[in-house]
Amino acid sequence: MKMCRALTLAGLLLAIACAGYADTGGQPVKWSQLPDMVGGLDYSSETKVPSIVAADFLCEDGRPISDVHFWGSYWQTGIPTPPDGSPNSNGFLNAPAGGIEKFVLKWWSDVPVGQTVPFSHPGDLLATVEAIAYNEVFYGATTAGKEVWQYDVYLASNEWFEQQQGQIYWLSIEAVMANPDKQWGWHESKDHWNDDATQIYKGSPWYELVNNTYSVDMAFELTTVPEPSSMIALLGGLGSLLALKRRRG
């Protein structure tokens, strides 16, 4: 009975330690730019076109990136317009979800503003991950009716992206799809940091994504591993409980 109480308390300690990370699969958030669910658009980012969209972020604490969460939408050419002829977001109809064979995630160094062109953009390719396994969950629809999906990629430990604290990096995401008529786009964020997102389209150089008069940034969230001090405190608490059990036994 005493051991049961000790294990119950240990479970509570574990729950408390993980409570702040429950929404990201138990991992703390390292960087967050949430999707624009009002007028957010989607920008083609797939190997078929080919097109690549990339967004920059700042490494604030030096811990590796263990998981990547992002948002996107589908469209398909050749689908008839609705009977009433009403337009839809981006000029494309929503296509059924699915059909992505894998996502290609690439990490890049940063080329600052003015070094080569008057906007920052990805520099050297640092690492590539081909994510065959991923979660896809319906997130919601924008006010314009565009369906948005959330994607979760959980990286193996040998795929974690190591960084240097204080450095700016870029993430690009490309979908690999079997259907030649179906396309996928990375969804726009309501949050903006530093410079605009950039895109390569059909072999062009990187160019800045600007929609009329406002900046464009992409929706993604990066998670990392817990602070070592948190794990030490948790293990210390469990150790104390076991020592207490031994003394009482």
C-alpha contacts under 8 A as a table, 3 or more apart, distances in Angstrom:
res1	aa1	res2	aa2	distance
1	M	4	C	5.05
1	M	5	R	6.41
2	K	5	R	5.11
2	K	6	A	6.22
2	K	245	K	7.59
3	M	6	A	4.93
3	M	7	L	6.14
3	M	245	K	6.85
4	C	7	L	5.12
4	C	8	T	6.09
5	R	8	T	5.00
5	R	9	L	6.21
6	A	9	L	5.17
6	A	10	A	6.18
6	A	241	L	6.19
6	A	242	L	7.64
6	A	245	K	7.50
7	L	10	A	4.87
7	L	11	G	6.15
8	T	11	G	5.05
8	T	12	L	6.35
9	L	12	L	4.98
9	L	13	L	6.29
10	A	13	L	5.09
10	A	14	L	6.30
10	A	237	G	7.50
10	A	238	L	5.89
10	A	241	L	7.37
11	G	14	L	5.05
11	G	15	A	6.16
12	L	15	A	4.99
12	L	16	I	6.14
13	L	16	I	5.14
13	L	17	A	6.19
13	L	234	L	6.86
13	L	237	G	7.49
14	L	17	A	5.10
14	L	18	C	6.28
14	L	234	L	6.79
15	A	18	C	5.20
15	A	19	A	5.75
16	I	19	A	5.12
16	I	20	G	7.92
17	A	20	G	7.39
17	A	230	S	7.12
17	A	234	L	7.06
18	C	21	Y	5.39
18	C	22	A	6.41
18	C	26	G	6.00
19	A	22	A	5.56
19	A	26	G	7.96
20	G	23	D	7.87
20	G	26	G	7.99
20	G	28	P	7.26
21	Y	24	T	5.67
21	Y	25	G	6.69
21	Y	26	G	4.54
21	Y	27	Q	5.20
21	Y	28	P	5.11
21	Y	29	V	7.53
22	A	25	G	5.60
22	A	26	G	4.99
22	A	27	Q	7.47
23	D	26	G	7.08
24	T	27	Q	5.52
24	T	28	P	6.95
24	T	29	V	7.29
24	T	223	T	7.29
27	Q	223	T	5.83
27	Q	224	T	5.84
27	Q	225	V	5.86
27	Q	226	P	6.55
28	P	223	T	5.52
28	P	224	T	5.68
28	P	225	V	6.55
28	P	226	P	6.23
29	V	32	S	7.03
29	V	221	E	7.19
29	V	222	L	6.01
29	V	223	T	4.33
29	V	224	T	6.34
30	K	60	E	7.84
30	K	65	I	7.62
30	K	221	E	7.54
30	K	222	L	5.34
30	K	223	T	4.92
30	K	224	T	5.91
31	W	57	F	7.38
31	W	58	L	7.92
31	W	221	E	5.47
31	W	222	L	4.99
31	W	223	T	6.91
32	S	219	A	7.93
32	S	220	F	6.19
32	S	221	E	4.33
32	S	222	L	6.47
33	Q	189	S	5.97
33	Q	190	K	7.14
33	Q	191	D	5.24
33	Q	192	H	7.28
33	Q	218	M	7.13
33	Q	219	A	5.11
33	Q	220	F	5.36
33	Q	221	E	6.04
34	L	189	S	5.43
34	L	190	K	6.19
34	L	191	D	6.33
34	L	219	A	5.11
34	L	220	F	6.36
34	L	221	E	7.31
35	P	40	G	7.31
35	P	71	W	6.84
35	P	187	H	6.68
35	P	188	E	5.93
35	P	189	S	4.16
35	P	190	K	5.65
35	P	191	D	7.73
35	P	218	M	7.56
35	P	219	A	4.83
35	P	220	F	7.64
36	D	39	G	6.52
36	D	40	G	4.69
36	D	142	T	7.73
36	D	187	H	7.79
36	D	188	E	5.95
36	D	189	S	4.75
36	D	190	K	4.34
36	D	191	D	7.87
36	D	219	A	7.71
37	M	40	G	5.79
37	M	140	G	7.84
37	M	141	A	6.80
37	M	142	T	4.43
37	M	143	T	6.71
37	M	190	K	7.88
38	V	142	T	5.11
38	V	143	T	5.04
38	V	144	A	7.20
39	G	142	T	6.48
39	G	143	T	6.58
39	G	144	A	6.59
40	G	142	T	7.07
40	G	187	H	6.79
40	G	188	E	5.21
40	G	189	S	6.89
40	G	190	K	7.54
41	L	89	S	7.46
41	L	90	N	6.62
41	L	187	H	5.92
41	L	188	E	5.51
42	D	72	G	6.70
42	D	73	S	6.56
42	D	90	N	7.65
42	D	185	G	4.85
42	D	186	W	5.22
42	D	187	H	4.34
42	D	188	E	5.94
43	Y	53	V	7.25
43	Y	185	G	4.66
43	Y	186	W	5.30
43	Y	187	H	6.53
43	Y	188	E	7.62
44	S	51	S	6.18
44	S	52	I	7.25
44	S	53	V	7.30
44	S	183	Q	7.37
44	S	184	W	6.05
44	S	185	G	4.19
44	S	186	W	6.50
45	S	50	P	7.49
45	S	51	S	4.85
45	S	52	I	4.58
45	S	53	V	5.42
45	S	173	I	6.65
45	S	174	E	4.98
45	S	175	A	6.47
45	S	184	W	6.62
45	S	185	G	5.37
45	S	186	W	6.29
46	E	49	V	6.24
46	E	50	P	5.83
46	E	51	S	5.35
46	E	52	I	6.32
46	E	173	I	7.79
46	E	174	E	4.35
46	E	175	A	4.41
46	E	176	V	5.98
46	E	177	M	7.71
46	E	183	Q	7.57
46	E	184	W	6.68
46	E	185	G	7.51
47	T	50	P	4.56
47	T	51	S	6.22
47	T	52	I	7.61
47	T	174	E	6.08
47	T	175	A	6.28
47	T	176	V	5.65
47	T	177	M	7.88
48	K	51	S	7.57
48	K	176	V	6.93
48	K	177	M	7.21
48	K	180	P	7.55
49	V	201	Y	7.57
49	V	202	K	6.30
50	P	201	Y	6.32
50	P	202	K	5.18
50	P	203	G	7.25
51	S	174	E	7.63
51	S	199	Q	7.02
51	S	200	I	5.43
51	S	201	Y	4.46
51	S	202	K	5.91
51	S	203	G	7.70
52	I	172	S	6.62
52	I	173	I	6.89
52	I	174	E	6.11
52	I	199	Q	5.40
52	I	200	I	5.06
52	I	201	Y	6.63
53	V	172	S	5.57
53	V	173	I	6.52
53	V	174	E	7.54
53	V	186	W	7.48
53	V	197	A	7.05
53	V	198	T	5.76
53	V	199	Q	4.37
53	V	200	I	6.61
54	A	122	P	7.45
54	A	170	W	6.21
54	A	171	L	5.33
54	A	172	S	4.05
54	A	173	I	6.89
54	A	197	A	5.74
54	A	198	T	5.39
54	A	199	Q	6.28
54	A	218	M	7.91
55	A	170	W	5.38
55	A	171	L	5.48
55	A	172	S	6.54
55	A	196	D	7.39
55	A	197	A	4.68
55	A	198	T	6.63
55	A	217	D	6.63
55	A	218	M	6.16
56	D	110	D	7.85
56	D	121	H	7.97
56	D	168	I	6.73
56	D	169	Y	5.56
56	D	170	W	4.17
56	D	171	L	6.35
56	D	193	W	7.97
56	D	194	N	7.68
56	D	195	D	7.51
56	D	197	A	7.01
57	F	168	I	5.67
57	F	169	Y	5.58
57	F	170	W	6.21
57	F	171	L	7.90
57	F	193	W	7.54
58	L	166	G	6.55
58	L	167	Q	5.95
58	L	168	I	4.52
58	L	169	Y	6.36
59	C	62	G	6.11
59	C	163	Q	6.78
59	C	164	Q	6.72
59	C	165	Q	5.15
59	C	166	G	5.38
59	C	167	Q	5.57
59	C	168	I	6.25
59	C	169	Y	7.46
60	E	165	Q	5.46
60	E	166	G	5.61
60	E	167	Q	7.89
61	D	165	Q	5.34
61	D	166	G	7.57
62	G	162	E	7.60
62	G	163	Q	5.75
62	G	164	Q	5.32
62	G	165	Q	4.30
62	G	166	G	7.81
63	R	162	E	6.97
63	R	163	Q	7.03
63	R	224	T	6.48
63	R	225	V	7.00
64	P	160	W	5.94
64	P	161	F	5.28
64	P	162	E	4.51
64	P	163	Q	6.23
64	P	224	T	5.87
64	P	225	V	7.13
65	I	68	V	7.61
65	I	160	W	5.46
65	I	161	F	5.05
65	I	162	E	6.69
65	I	222	L	6.40
65	I	223	T	5.82
65	I	224	T	4.78
65	I	225	V	7.58
66	S	154	Y	6.72
66	S	155	L	5.52
66	S	156	A	7.51
66	S	157	S	7.14
66	S	159	E	7.74
66	S	160	W	4.99
66	S	161	F	6.98
66	S	222	L	7.68
66	S	223	T	5.92
66	S	224	T	4.93
66	S	225	V	6.64
67	D	152	D	7.41
67	D	153	V	5.72
67	D	154	Y	4.58
67	D	155	L	5.39
67	D	160	W	7.78
67	D	222	L	6.03
67	D	223	T	5.23
67	D	224	T	6.71
68	V	152	D	6.03
68	V	153	V	5.17
68	V	154	Y	6.60
68	V	155	L	7.74
68	V	220	F	7.34
68	V	221	E	6.11
68	V	222	L	4.94
68	V	223	T	6.51
69	H	150	Q	7.18
69	H	151	Y	5.56
69	H	152	D	4.53
69	H	153	V	6.23
69	H	220	F	5.57
69	H	221	E	4.96
69	H	222	L	6.27
70	F	150	Q	5.83
70	F	151	Y	5.30
70	F	152	D	6.76
70	F	186	W	7.88
70	F	219	A	5.83
70	F	220	F	4.09
70	F	221	E	6.14
71	W	148	V	6.59
71	W	149	W	5.50
71	W	150	Q	4.51
71	W	151	Y	5.98
71	W	186	W	6.22
71	W	187	H	5.45
71	W	219	A	5.92
71	W	220	F	6.57
72	G	148	V	5.63
72	G	149	W	5.42
72	G	150	Q	6.68
72	G	151	Y	7.84
72	G	184	W	6.99
72	G	185	G	5.47
72	G	186	W	4.40
72	G	187	H	4.49
73	S	94	N	7.77
73	S	146	K	7.56
73	S	147	E	6.24
73	S	148	V	5.10
73	S	149	W	6.06
73	S	184	W	5.75
73	S	185	G	5.46
73	S	186	W	6.75
73	S	187	H	6.64
74	Y	94	N	5.97
74	Y	95	A	5.31
74	Y	96	P	7.13
74	Y	97	A	6.63
74	Y	147	E	7.87
74	Y	182	K	7.20
74	Y	183	Q	5.75
74	Y	184	W	4.63
74	Y	185	G	6.49
75	W	92	F	5.87
75	W	93	L	5.74
75	W	94	N	5.01
75	W	95	A	4.65
75	W	182	K	6.03
75	W	183	Q	5.41
75	W	184	W	6.49
76	Q	79	I	6.50
76	Q	92	F	7.13
76	Q	93	L	6.80
76	Q	94	N	7.19
76	Q	95	A	5.52
76	Q	181	D	5.69
76	Q	182	K	4.38
76	Q	183	Q	5.93
77	T	92	F	7.67
77	T	181	D	5.58
77	T	182	K	6.65
78	G	181	D	7.67
79	I	93	L	7.20
81	T	85	G	5.93
81	T	86	S	7.54
81	T	87	P	7.97
81	T	93	L	7.50
82	P	85	G	5.21
82	P	86	S	6.38
83	P	86	S	7.87
87	P	91	G	6.47
88	N	91	G	5.42
88	N	92	F	6.18
88	N	93	L	6.25
88	N	144	A	6.71
88	N	145	G	6.84
88	N	146	K	7.37
89	S	92	F	6.33
89	S	93	L	7.47
89	S	144	A	5.53
89	S	145	G	6.47
89	S	146	K	5.60
94	N	146	K	6.60
94	N	147	E	6.59
95	A	182	K	7.48
99	G	177	M	5.98
99	G	178	A	6.58
99	G	179	N	7.15
100	I	103	F	7.43
100	I	175	A	6.35
100	I	176	V	5.71
100	I	177	M	4.66
100	I	178	A	7.06
101	E	132	I	6.51
101	E	175	A	7.67
101	E	176	V	5.55
101	E	177	M	5.61
101	E	178	A	6.96
102	K	130	E	6.59
102	K	131	A	5.38
102	K	132	I	4.41
102	K	133	A	7.24
102	K	175	A	6.23
102	K	176	V	5.42
102	K	177	M	7.55
103	F	130	E	5.85
103	F	131	A	5.08
103	F	132	I	6.65
103	F	173	I	6.66
103	F	174	E	5.59
103	F	175	A	4.67
103	F	176	V	6.05
104	V	128	T	7.03
104	V	129	V	5.85
104	V	130	E	4.62
104	V	131	A	6.23
104	V	173	I	5.76
104	V	174	E	5.08
104	V	175	A	6.43
104	V	176	V	7.48
105	L	128	T	5.73
105	L	129	V	5.10
105	L	130	E	6.32
105	L	131	A	7.39
105	L	171	L	7.05
105	L	172	S	5.81
105	L	173	I	4.79
105	L	174	E	6.63
106	K	125	L	7.12
106	K	126	L	7.49
106	K	127	A	5.76
106	K	128	T	4.46
106	K	129	V	6.38
106	K	171	L	5.79
106	K	172	S	5.22
106	K	173	I	6.62
107	W	125	L	6.16
107	W	126	L	5.43
107	W	127	A	5.21
107	W	128	T	6.45
107	W	161	F	7.88
107	W	169	Y	7.04
107	W	170	W	5.75
107	W	171	L	4.92
107	W	172	S	6.66
108	W	122	P	5.52
108	W	123	G	5.92
108	W	124	D	5.52
108	W	125	L	4.58
108	W	126	L	5.21
108	W	127	A	7.24
108	W	169	Y	5.78
108	W	170	W	4.88
108	W	171	L	6.37
108	W	172	S	7.96
109	S	122	P	5.79
109	S	123	G	4.93
109	S	124	D	5.25
109	S	125	L	6.64
109	S	126	L	6.73
109	S	168	I	7.12
109	S	169	Y	5.03
109	S	170	W	6.22
110	D	120	S	7.07
110	D	121	H	6.14
110	D	122	P	5.06
110	D	123	G	5.23
110	D	124	D	7.66
110	D	168	I	5.94
110	D	169	Y	5.43
110	D	170	W	6.52
111	V	115	Q	6.75
111	V	116	T	7.83
111	V	120	S	5.43
111	V	121	H	5.40
111	V	122	P	5.90
111	V	123	G	5.32
112	P	115	Q	5.86
112	P	119	F	7.11
112	P	120	S	4.60
112	P	121	H	6.99
113	V	116	T	7.48
113	V	117	V	6.66
113	V	118	P	5.38
113	V	119	F	4.47
113	V	120	S	4.34
113	V	121	H	7.87
114	G	117	V	5.11
114	G	118	P	4.61
114	G	119	F	6.32
114	G	120	S	7.36
115	Q	118	P	7.61
117	V	120	S	7.38
119	F	195	D	7.11
119	F	208	E	6.88
120	S	195	D	6.54
121	H	170	W	7.81
121	H	197	A	7.93
121	H	198	T	6.42
121	H	206	W	6.78
121	H	207	Y	7.90
121	H	208	E	7.96
122	P	125	L	7.90
122	P	169	Y	7.70
122	P	170	W	5.90
122	P	206	W	7.83
125	L	128	T	7.89
127	A	161	F	7.64
129	V	159	E	6.92
131	A	134	Y	6.67
131	A	153	V	6.88
133	A	153	V	7.11
134	Y	151	Y	6.69
134	Y	152	D	5.62
134	Y	153	V	4.91
134	Y	154	Y	7.20
135	N	150	Q	7.87
135	N	151	Y	5.38
135	N	152	D	4.98
135	N	153	V	6.73
136	E	149	W	6.57
136	E	150	Q	5.72
136	E	151	Y	4.73
136	E	152	D	6.80
137	V	149	W	5.65
137	V	150	Q	5.22
137	V	151	Y	6.60
138	F	147	E	7.79
138	F	148	V	6.43
138	F	149	W	4.50
138	F	150	Q	6.16
139	Y	147	E	7.79
139	Y	148	V	5.55
139	Y	149	W	4.92
139	Y	150	Q	5.63
140	G	147	E	5.97
140	G	148	V	5.46
140	G	149	W	7.08
141	A	144	A	7.66
141	A	145	G	5.37
141	A	146	K	5.21
141	A	147	E	4.34
141	A	148	V	5.69
142	T	145	G	5.10
142	T	146	K	5.19
142	T	147	E	6.61
142	T	148	V	7.40
143	T	146	K	7.48
148	V	187	H	7.57
155	L	158	N	7.91
155	L	159	E	5.66
155	L	160	W	6.16
156	A	159	E	5.19
156	A	160	W	6.65
157	S	160	W	5.36
163	Q	167	Q	7.55
164	Q	167	Q	5.80
173	I	186	W	7.73
175	A	184	W	6.74
177	M	180	P	7.42
177	M	182	K	7.59
177	M	183	Q	7.59
179	N	182	K	5.40
180	P	183	Q	7.76
186	W	218	M	6.92
186	W	219	A	7.50
187	H	218	M	6.05
187	H	219	A	5.86
188	E	216	V	6.75
188	E	217	D	5.80
188	E	218	M	4.46
188	E	219	A	5.40
189	S	192	H	7.15
189	S	216	V	7.52
189	S	217	D	5.49
189	S	218	M	4.74
189	S	219	A	4.26
189	S	220	F	7.79
190	K	217	D	7.66
190	K	219	A	7.65
191	D	217	D	7.14
191	D	219	A	7.88
192	H	195	D	7.98
192	H	196	D	7.84
192	H	215	S	7.70
192	H	216	V	7.54
192	H	217	D	5.76
193	W	196	D	7.83
193	W	217	D	7.68
196	D	208	E	6.22
196	D	209	L	6.00
196	D	210	V	7.02
196	D	215	S	5.74
196	D	216	V	5.34
196	D	217	D	5.53
197	A	208	E	6.24
197	A	209	L	5.53
197	A	216	V	5.95
197	A	217	D	4.98
197	A	218	M	6.63
198	T	206	W	6.03
198	T	207	Y	5.37
198	T	208	E	4.57
198	T	209	L	5.29
199	Q	206	W	5.39
199	Q	207	Y	5.55
199	Q	208	E	6.65
199	Q	209	L	6.72
200	I	203	G	6.31
200	I	204	S	5.37
200	I	205	P	5.79
200	I	206	W	4.92
200	I	207	Y	6.63
201	Y	204	S	5.35
201	Y	205	P	7.84
204	S	207	Y	7.98
209	L	215	S	7.20
209	L	216	V	5.76
209	L	217	D	7.96
210	V	213	T	7.16
210	V	214	Y	6.25
210	V	215	S	5.12
210	V	216	V	5.50
211	N	214	Y	5.65
211	N	215	S	6.41
211	N	216	V	6.51
226	P	230	S	6.66
226	P	231	M	7.11
227	E	230	S	5.42
227	E	231	M	6.86
228	P	231	M	5.24
228	P	232	I	6.13
229	S	232	I	5.00
229	S	233	A	6.05
230	S	233	A	5.17
230	S	234	L	6.23
231	M	234	L	5.01
231	M	235	L	6.10
232	I	235	L	5.15
232	I	236	G	5.90
233	A	236	G	4.99
233	A	237	G	6.17
234	L	237	G	5.16
234	L	238	L	6.36
235	L	238	L	5.09
235	L	239	G	6.03
236	G	239	G	4.99
236	G	240	S	6.19
237	G	240	S	5.16
237	G	241	L	6.39
238	L	241	L	5.15
238	L	242	L	6.35
239	G	242	L	5.18
239	G	243	A	6.15
240	S	243	A	5.06
240	S	244	L	6.09
241	L	244	L	5.07
241	L	245	K	6.27
242	L	245	K	5.03
242	L	246	R	6.33
243	A	246	R	5.09
243	A	247	R	6.29
244	L	247	R	5.21
244	L	248	R	6.22
245	K	248	R	5.19
245	K	249	G	5.92
246	R	249	G	5.00
